[in-house]
Amino acid sequence: MRFFTIVFAFILITSSLFGQQNKVNGKVLDSATRQPIEAALVTNLRTNKKATTDQNGLFELYSLNGDSVIISFIGYKTKRLKADSRRQLKILLEKGFITLKDVTINNNESLKTSNILSRLDLNEQPVNSAQDLLRLIPGLFIAQHQGGGKAEQIFLRGFDADHGTDVNISVDGVPVNMVSQAHGQGYADLHFLIPETVANYDFGKGPYYTDKGDFNTAGYVAYNTKNVIDQDMIKVEAGQFNTFRTVALINLLSQKAKEKGTSAYVAADYLYSNGGPFLIPEHFKRLNLFGKLITKLNNNNTLTAIVSTFKSDWRASGETPDRSVAEGYITNRFGTLDSAQGGHTARTNASLKLISTLGNGWTMSNQLWYAHYYFNLISNFSFYYYFPNTSDEFRQFERRDLGGYNGKISKTKTVNNTAFTSTAGLGARYDHINPLELDHTENGQFVGYLQYGRTKELNTNAYFDETVTTGKWLFNAGVRLDYFHYNYTNLSPDTVATNIFNNVKPNAGKAVISPKLSAEYTFNDKIQLYLKLGKGFHSNDVRVVIANKGFEVLPAAYGADLGFNWKPLPNLFINAAAWYMYLQQEFTFGSDLIDQPAGPVSPSGRTVRVGLDFSARYQLTDWLFANLNINMAHPRYIDSLKGHNYVALAPILTSIAGLDYRFKNGINGGISYRYLHQRAANSDYSLTARGYFITDLAINYTQKRYEVGLAIENLFNKQWDEAQFEYTSQLKGETKPVDQVSYTPGVPFFAKLKVAVFF
């Protein structure tokens, strides 16, 4: 008993002494917009103690009055001032040129080892479209294979993630991925995002993040739009293939309102294109409208409201079997075998978010969001294989309403030299899809139902996360609980689908627990070592869940990363990691989803992947930056014989590199390449998906009031295949089907001019 009394007294004494230390509080803001800067680094030059700002721009640092404090953030001028514990410091940072000399490695940014890369790349690399925003993620490749309006196919860390099955994507906290989507599980159509509105993005590879749930296996990408725009803008772009785009960002409130903490702006984006060199023009049309209001309700509460709407229409040439040109079915690789292919999509979003500062280190955010979504896509992959008389053309169609809640509360407390950050979160998402439909069509006209049903799907989640920073160490442990409830009602008449869903319960439920554990050791401001361990999952399509009587509803993914951040030279930053992932059930296009006339097949099975990621950023001069990403993966099925265990289309070697320049006189731009190595197109590698090496170029002249620029894709006019798949197909007039690679040709040399005016 005496021992515990002594210990208790010791804690009281040390706590009392601790409380007598000077605590410096501050808030870091952008000098132009007066918006908080998150993750700015605050360093006491005497003690070398560091702190980072939270989402409200706030920081806490124990320091003696009069100590010199340095505040820095990538893309801003570094500021130096004297510490003062008698008042809250209000620090305004001005934007400036990026210099890698000012980038330091520290353990105050939790597990976000990608922060340095994302800030450098968004500031330096030219971005022309929402697709380019995805390409900013090191190792992430995309492919468009049925007209410009369809969501891109995504490749990351040895995954052919189809349209998002293994990559969690969000914008301003609103999920982009669609569960049980008519075309594919996890379908993530990002075309509603106007690239000029993006302020920053966050990404992470692997299943190590407690606030990321469904589809976070290969990784996640989270975009955040600007709270305030610096100035109004109107931009016009025009290019080959009758391509035209115009975009505008307009402030709605005065500068005086901004200074009081209230800002609002709207953005609009319209695009028209014939869709490249295809013999049948795509007539791709897309319209985006976006509005955002942010206002301070009082000193402790900030409200953000967002509304947006988007729609697109297009025709598509689709995938072409390799034999089509050689055997005279089409005149060249840009021809089409079914001219009725194409689609229409639309999405409307609304979000309301309240961020509150509760005092004593507590912050809380509450977000409600809603979306309405429409999808109509006509495709033909196998032509006359299943239906020799009418062709295999089919339509995937859905209407859905989805909505949800994201809540988070966190507290940071420092005890002596140890900082504790505790975070707890709650979330819910509900999708109502009526109808969820697969139809047999001919020349775009309805022939009969292949599937027709109604879906209700609920996901609730809760998580807790604790980060401890002490000395050179950072430890993070978290656990996440997700529960899914599925309901599918078959409404189709007597079809293949009816036979599948006869005598099965229309409901299923499943819970999954996902623990996470990570550690970082920062040797100094030049090198840091980290280890990440975690479990994640990707949910299955409701039709597969019900058809399989709830079997393998939420197959798990187990991952491990061992990596480092390193600055061997003042102007060189390197991130590298060796990684491992085990997946209980692989999802592959057309195999696990009931999206083909033949109906469902058995699950693809277990897989394992190992790989290496390498990224380097080097500043050669004040105006010239180099970037290099090399990503290798070795994906294999576990339960298949050697030689028959390849994961079809999974990338094994990718690389992106470039030179970006930014002169003080306003000339800026860059040249870069994209390299995707050839890989297996089927499980025994008897078919090959061809690789490519494509070079892109951008040149801009930017002044205070205007900007002119030129962007060129495929600078050297290489012939390449953007997307490839193995299909068993039968063309009109053929006597038997052929198992072969089908492809979508990549865009040839494509030049586009732009003119922007700022006011």
N, C-alpha and C positions, 0 to 999 in steps of 0.2 A: 504494500500500500504506500509506503514511504517513497518507493521508487517512482510510482505514478505521480505522486504529489510533486516530487522534484522536477519530473519531466514537464508537468503542467505549468509549474512556476517558470521554468526555463522558456517555454513557448510564450507565456505572457510577457516576460521581460524582453525577449527578442522581438516580439510583435510591437511592443511599445517603442523600442529603439527604431524599429523599421518605420513606424508611423511618424517619427521625427524627421525622417529624410525628406528632402525637397522633391516634390512631384511636379514635373513640368507637363502641363497639358497644352495641346495645340490643335489647330485645324488647318489643313492644307487645301488650298483652293486654286483652281485655274484663274489666272488674273483676268482673262478675257470674258469667260462665261460665268465666273463666280461659282462654278460647280465643284463639289468635293473631288479630290483625287485619291483613289483607293490604291493601296500598296506602295505609296511613296515611302522612301527610306529616310529615317531620321537618325543621325549618328552623333553621339557625344564625342568630340575629338579628344577630350582628356581621358575618358575611361574606355572609349571605343565601344560603349554600350549602344545598342541599336533598337529601334522600334519601327513598326510599319503602320501606316494609317489604315483604318477600317473603311467600310463602304460609305461612311459619312465624312471621311477625311480626317477623322480624329486619331490622336495618338497620345500615349502616356509614356514618359521617360523620367526615371529618377536621376536627378542631376543637381549640382550645386549652382546657385545663382551666379551668373557671370560666366559659366562654362560656354565654350563655343560649340554651336550645334550646326550641323550641315544637313540640309534637306535636298534630296535628289530624286529624280524620276526620269525614266527614259523618254526623250523627246522634249524635255524641259531644261531650262537653265538652272544650274545648281545655285542654291542660296545659302548664305551663312549669316547667323545671328547669335545673340547672347541669350542664354537660358534665363527665364524669369518665372518663378513658381507663384508669384503674387497675382498673376492674371493669365487667362487663356491666350496663347499666342495665335494670331491670325496671320497665316503665311500665304502669300500669293506667289505662285510660280508662273513664269513666262515661258511660252513655247520657244524652243530653239533647235539648233541642229543636233542630231544624235552623234554622240561620240562614245565609242566602246571603252575608252579610257575611264569613263565615269561609271561604268557598270561594275558592280562588286557582287560577289557571291556571299550570301548570308543565310542564316537559318531562321529568319523571321517571316518567311512567306509560306509556312506550313508545307504542304505537299506539292505546291504549284511550281514544280521544277520547269514547267513550260513557260512561265511568265516572261522571262527574258526573251525567249525566242518569239513569242507572240507579239510583244511590244516592238521588237526590232523589225519583224517582217511586215507588220501592218503599216509601220511608218515608212519603210524603205521600198517595199516591192509594189509595183503598179497593180491596181485592182480595177478590172473593167466590168465585172459581172458578179452575181451571187455565186456562180460556179468558181470564179477565181478566189472567192473567200474560202471555199472548201480546200482549194489547192494550196492555201497558205499553211495547212497543217502538214508538218514534215512526214513524208511517207504516205500521205493520203492521195490516192488517184481516183479520178472519176471518169465515167464514160456515158455518153448520151446515145441511145440506140433506137429511139423511135420518135423522132421529131423533137423540136426544142422545148415542148411543153411538158414532157414527161420527166419525172424525177430522175436524177442521175444515178447510175450504178456506182457503188462506192467500193474501193479496195483499200484495206489498211491491215497491216501486221499479219500478212498471210491469209487474210479473209477476203473472199469475194462476198461482201456483205449485201449483195443484191442492191436494194434501194434503201438500206438502213437497218437491216436485221441485227447487225452487231455494232452499230455506231449510234449512240444516243445524241440527238441534236435538239437544241432548244434556241429560242430567240426571246430575250427579255423574260426568261423563266417559263415561257409557254412552250410545251413540247411540240416538235415538228413531226416526229415519227407517228405513224398511224397503226394502231393495233388492228389485226384482222382486216387489213385493207384488201379491197377487191383484187388488186394486182399482186401484192406481196406483203408479207409480214414486216412491219417496221417501216413501211414506205414513207420516205422523208422528202417531200417536195418543198424546196427552199426558195422557189421562185417568187414568193410573196415578199421576200426581203430585198429592199432597195439598198444596193451596196454603199451609196453615198451617205446613208443614214447610220452606218455602223461606226460606233465609237471604239469598241475593243472586242476582243474575243478571248475565251479561255478554252484550253483543251487539255486532255489527259489521255494517256494510253494505258490500257489495262483496266481491270475491275476493282480499283483501289479507293473509290471515293464514295463516302456514305450518302452524300446528297444526290447521287446519280443511281437510278434504279434500272428499270427495264431497258434492254438493248445495250447497256454499258458493259460489253465484253471486250471487244477490240479497243474501245475508247469512247470518248465523248467530245462534243464540240458545243460550246455555249457562246452565242453572240449577244451583245448588248448594244442597243441603239443609242444615239446621242440624246442626252437630256436637253441640251441647248446647242443650237447651231451658231457658229461665229458670225456668219453673214448669210444673206440670201444668195441663192444661186439658180441660174438657168443654164442648162447644158443641152447641146444638140450634137448627136453623133450620126454619121452616115458612112456606109461602106459598100463593099461589093455584095452581089446577090440581092440587090434592092433592099439593103438593110438600113433601117432608120430607127433612131431612139432619141427621145427627149426626156429630160428629167428636171424637176424644179424642187427646191427647198425654200420655203418662205416662212419667216418669222411672223407671228401673229400679234405679239405684244411688244411694247417699247423697251428700251434699255433701262428706263427707270423701274419698270416692273421686274426685270431680271435682277436688278440690284436688291430688290425687296424679296427675292427668292421665288418669283413666279415666271415661268416661261412656257410658251406654246409655239409649236410650228407644225406645218403640214408639208408633205412631200408627195409628188406624183411622178409616175414613170410609165411611159408608153413605148412599146417596141413593136416593130413590124419587120419581118424578114421573109424572103422567099425560101430560106432554109438551106442555102448553100447551092452546090452544083447539081442537085438532084433533078432528073429529067421531068419529074412531076413536082411543081413548086409546092412547098409546104404551107405557104400563106400563114406563117406563124404570127399571131397577134397576142400581145399581153398588155394588160393594164393593171397598175398598182396604185393604190391610194393609201396614205399613211398619215396619222396625226398623233401628236404626243403633247401632253400637258403635265408640267411638274410644278408643284406649289408647296410652299412651307405653310402648314396650318398654324404652327407656332414654333418656338425654338427647338422643340423636341420631336416634332412630327412632320414628315414630308410625304405628300401624296403624289403618285404618278398614275396618270390615266393614258391608255393607248387604245386606239382603234385603227383597223386597217382592213382593206378589202382588195381582192385580186381575182382576176380571171384570165384565162388563156384559151385559144383555139388553134388547132393546127392539123395539117395532114402529114402523113409519114410514109416513107418508103419501106421502113421495117428492115428486118434481117434478110440477107440474101445468101442462099447456099453457095458454096464455093464453085460448084459446077455450072451455075446459072449463065455466066458469060461465055465460058468455053463451049458450052453446048447450045448456045444461041437462044436461050430463053429471054434474055435481055441484051440490049446492044452494048452496054458498058456497065461498070460497077456502080454507077449512080442511077441505074434503072430500078424499076419496081415490079414485083410479081403480083401485087394486090393493091390497087390504087385507092381502095376504100379505107385504108388504115389511117388512123389519126385519133384526135381526142379533144375533149373540153374539160377543163378543171376550173374550180372556183373555191375560194376560201375567204371567210370573213372572221376577224379576230377582235376580241375586246379584253382588256386587262386593267385591273385596278389594284394598285399596290401601295401599302402604307408602311413606311419605315419609321420606327420609333426609337428614340434614345431614352432609356428608362432610368439612367443614373447608376452610379457605382459600377460602371463597366458593362452594364447590361444593354443590349440592343435587340430589337425584335422587328421582324418583317412579316406582313400578312398580305397574301396575294390571292385574288379571285380572278379566274380567267374563263373565257368561253370562246368557242369557234364553231362555225357552220361550214361544212365541207361538201363539195359536189365533185364527182369523178365519173367520167365516161370515156372509155378507151376501147378502140377496135383494133385487133391485132390478128396476125396470121403467121404462125411460125412453121407449121408442117404442111400447109397448102392443101393437098388432096389425099392425105394419108388416112385420116379417120373417116372422112365423108367424101368419097370419090366423086359424087355427083354434084354436091353443092359447095365443096371446099370446106376447109377447117376454120374459116374465119370465125372469130368470136368476139363478144363484147363483155368487158368487165365494167360494172356499173355499181355505184353506191351513192347514197345520201346519208350524211351523219351529222349529229349534233354531239359535241363533246365539251366538257367543262370540268373545272377542278379548283383545288385550293392548294397553295403552298404556304406553309408557315414555318418560321424558324426563330429561335431565341438563342442568344449567345452572350457569354460573359468572358472577359479577359481580366485576370487578376495576377499581379506580380508580387511574389514573396521573395524578398532578398534578390537573388539573381535568377530566380525561376519564374517563368510566366506560364500560367495555366489558361487555356482557352477551351471553354466548354460550350458545345453546341447541341441543341436538340431540335428536331424537326418533325412536322406532321404534314401529310399530303394525301390527296385523293384525286382520282380521275374517273370520270364516267363517260363511256361512249355508247350512243344509241344509233345503230345503223339500220336504216329501213328505206329501201331494200339493200341487201347485199347479194349481188346478182352476177351470174355468168350465163350468157346467152349464146346460142348458135346463131350466126348471122350470115347473110350472103349479100355482097355489095353494100354492106352497111345496114341492111334491113333485117329485122327480127325473123328468125326461122323457128326457134323453139328454145325452151329453158334447158340449160344444163345443171344449173343450181339456182335456187331462189329462196331467200330466207330473211329472217330478221334477227338482229344481234343486240344483246345488251351485255356490256362488259364493264366491271368495276374493279379498280385497283386502289387500295388504301395502303399507306405506308407510314412508318415511324422510324426515326433513327436517332442515335446519340453518338457524339464524336468528341473525343478529348485529345487536345494537343498540349504537350508539355515541352517547353524550351528551357534548357538549363545549360549554361556554359556553351560548349560547342555541339551539344546534342539537341536533337529534336525527336520526340517520340509522338506517334499518333496511333490511337486505337479507336475503332468505331464498330458499331453493329447496326444493321438495317433489317427491318422486318417488313415484308410485302405480303399482302393477301390479294388474290385475284378471284373474282367470281364471274363465271361464264354462263351465258344463256344463248342458245341458238334454236330458233324455231324454223323448221323446214316448211316452206310454203309452196314448193314446186309441185307440179303434177307428176305423173308417173315417169320419172327419169332415172338416170344412173344415180343421181344424188338421193332420190327418194329411197332407193334400195340401201344406200349407205346409212341413212339416218333412221331407218325403221328399227323399232324395238330398242332404241337407246334413249337414255335420260337426256332431256334438253339442258340440264344444269350440271355444272361442275365447279369445284372450288379447290384452291390450293394456296398454301402459305410457304414462304421461303425465308430463311434467315441468312444474311450475308455479312459475315465478320470481315474486318479489315485491320491490318497491323503494318505499320511502317516506321522506319527510323532513318534519320539523317545525321551525319557527322561532318561538321564544317571545320576543316583543319585550319583554314585562314580565309582571307577574302579572295583567294585565288582557286581553291579546290574544295570540293564537297562530295562526299560519298553517300549514296542512299540505297536503301533496300525497301521494297514494297511487296506486301503479300495481301491477297484478297480473294474473296469469292464474289462473283456476280452471276447474272442469269440473263437469258432472253426468253420472253414468253412465246408460246406457240399460238398459231391462228385458232380462233374459236371453232372453226369447222373441223380442224384436225383434232382438237381437244375432245369435242363431243363424239366424233366418229370413232376415236380411239378410247372412248369411255374414261377420259381423264388421265390416260397414261402419259407420263412425261410432259406434264403441263408446263413446268418451269425448269427446263434443263439448266444445270449449273455450269459455271465457268470458274476454274481455279487458276490464278495467275501469280507470277513472281517476276519482279524486276530487280536487277542489280546494276546500278548505274552511277555516273558521276557528272558533275559540272566542273569545268576547269578553265582557268584563264592562264595558260602558260606564258602568254605575252600580253602586254597592256591592251593591244588592239585585237586580240583573238579570244573568242569564246567557243568552247566545245562542250557539247552534251552527248553522252553515249550511254547505251544500256544493253545488257544481255537479258533476254526475257524468255519466259516459258508460259504456256497456257494449255490446260486440259479442258475439253468441252464434252459434256455428257451426251449432247446430241447436236450434230451439225445440221444447220438449215441450208439447203441449196435450192436454187430457183427451179420450180416445176416439179420438185420431188416431195416436199413436205406439205405444200399447200395444194388445195383441191382447185387448181386454176387451169387444168387442162381437160380436154374432153375425155381422156382415158380415166379420170378420177384419181384418187389418192394412191400412193404407194407407201411402203413401210418406211419408217424414219431412216435418215441417212447413217446414223451411228456415231460412235465416239471418235473424237479426233484429238491429236496432240500437235502442238506447234512449239518450235524454238526459233529464236531469231536474234539479230543484232540491229540496233538503230544507232546511226551516227549523224550528228548535225554539227556544222561549224559555221561561225559567222566571223568574218575578218574585215577590218577596216584598213584598206591599203593606204588611203590618204584621207584628208578632211572631207573629200567629196565622193570617194569611191568605196563601195562595200561589196564584198564577195560573200556568197552563201552556198553551202553544199549540204545536201542530205543524201545519205545512202542507207537503204533499208533492206535487210535480208531476212528471209523466213523459210522454214522447212516444215510445211504442213503435211500431215499424213493421217489416214484412218487407222485406228488401232486394231479393229477386228477383221480387217481384210488381209489377204495374203500379200506378201511383198511383191511389188510389180503391179498390183491391182489396188493399191492403197493411196493413190494420188487424189488430192482434193481438187476437183475440176475448177479451173480458172483462178485458183488461189495464186496471188503474186508471190514470186520467190526472190526477185531482185528488182528494186526500183531505185531511181535516183532523180533528184531535181537539183539544179545548180544554176547560178546566174551571177551577173555583175549589175549592180544598181548604182546609179550616179545621181548626185544632187548638188549642182553648183549654186553658189550664192546669187548668181545673176538670174536664176529662175529656170535654167535648163535642167531637166531631170528625166529619168526613165530607167530602162534596164533591158538587158538581153538575157535570156534564160533557156534552158533545155528541160525536157521531160523525157525520161527513159524508163520504159517498162520492158523487162526481159520476157522472152517467150516462155510459156509454161504449158502444163498439161491441160487439155480441153476435156478429158474424160479420165476415168479412174485408172486405166491401164496405160495411159499416155500413148495410145495408138493414134490419137488426134492431137494436134498442136495448135494452141492459140498463139498467133504470131505477135512478136513484140514490136516496139517502135521507138524512134528517137526524133523528137520534134523540137524545133527552135522557135521561140517567140521574141518579139521585139516591141519596145514602147519608147517613144520620144515625146517629151512635153516641154512646153515653155510656159511657166507659171509666173504671173505677176499678181499684184494686190487686187486688181480689178478684173482680170481675165486670165484664161488659160487656153492654149491651143495644143493639140496633140495628135499623134499618129500611133496606132497600135496595129501590129501585124502578127497574125497567128500563122504557124507553119511557114516560116520565113523562106526556107529552101524548097518549098513545094514538094515535100516527100509524100509518096503514096503510103497510106497506113490505114489500119483497121481500128476504129475507136472501140468497138465492142464485138465480142465473138462468143458463140455458144455452140454446144453440140445439140443438134436436133436430128431426129429421124423424120425425114420429109419425103414427100412424093409430089413432083411437079406434074402439071397437066400434060397428059400424053405419055408419062412414064408408066411402065408395066409393074414396077416394084419400088418399094421405098429404099432410100439410101440414108445411112447413118453418116453424117458429115458436119463439118463446121459451117455455121452461117455467120455472116459478119455485117456490120454497119460500117461503110467507108468513112474514114476521117476527113475532116474539112481540108481542102487544099489551101494554097496561099490565099489569105484573106486579110485585106487591108481595110482599116476603118479610121476616119478622121473625126476629131471632136473639137468643139468650141464651147467654152464655158464663160459665163459672165457672173461676177460677184458684185453685190451691191448692198 
